[in-house]
Amino acid sequence: MTPSLKAKIIKVCDEKIQTKGDKVGVSFYAFFANKNDNPELLMEVATWWIKIHKLDHFEKAVKIRDLVKIVA
């Protein structure tokens, strides 16, 4: 995962947690615009989310933020 993608995911999760509380859920689509303008990046995140970590469609933003922080 690229440093810029990690930073974006952490930022989005932090914003959602700040506005909606630490119980808020996110899906991997939350990190992309509604228009699919970067399918390769979307697939990278989907692979990380679904294949590698076997996460549900919606997960707590706190969990995702913490997982991303430990990714090398």
N, C-alpha and C positions, 0 to 999 in steps of 0.2 A: 504494500500500500504506500503510495507516494506521500511525502510530508504535507503537500498542499491538500490532498484528500483527507488525511488524518485531521488536519487543522479545521477543515470545513465541517467534518462530521462532529468534532468536539464542539465547535462554535454553535452549530444547529442544535445539538443536544443541550448545551448550556442555556441557550435562549429559550428553548421549550420548557426546560426545568424551571427557569426563572419566572416565566410567565404563567405556567400551568401547574407547577409543583413537581415534586420528585416522583410522583406516581404516573406521570404522563408517559404514554407509549409512542413509539415511532416505528415506521417501516423503512426499508432501505430506499424507498422512493422519496422520503422526506429530504434527501440530500441533493435532489435534482429538480430542475424546472419541469413544469408539466409537459413541455415539448422535449422529446427525446433527441437532444442535439449532440449527445456523446454516448452512443450505444456501447462502445468499448469500456468506458469507465463505469457505466451502469452495470455491465456484465461482471466487471471486476468486483464491484461491491456486492452484487447478487451472489457471486461465487463465494466470497468471503462470508457472507451472511448465511447462505443456505447450505452450501457444500462443506465448507470448512468448519463452521461453528454450529451447524444444524439448528439454527434459531427459528422460532416461530415467525409468522408474518409480522406481527406487532410484538415488540419487546420494550421494556422500560428504557427510557432515554438514559437513565443513570447507568444501567447495565452496559448499554452500547458504548457510551462515553468511556467507561472504565475499561472495557475490552480494547477499544481503539488505542487508549493510552499505553497499553502494555505491548501492542504490536510492534515488532522490530522493524 
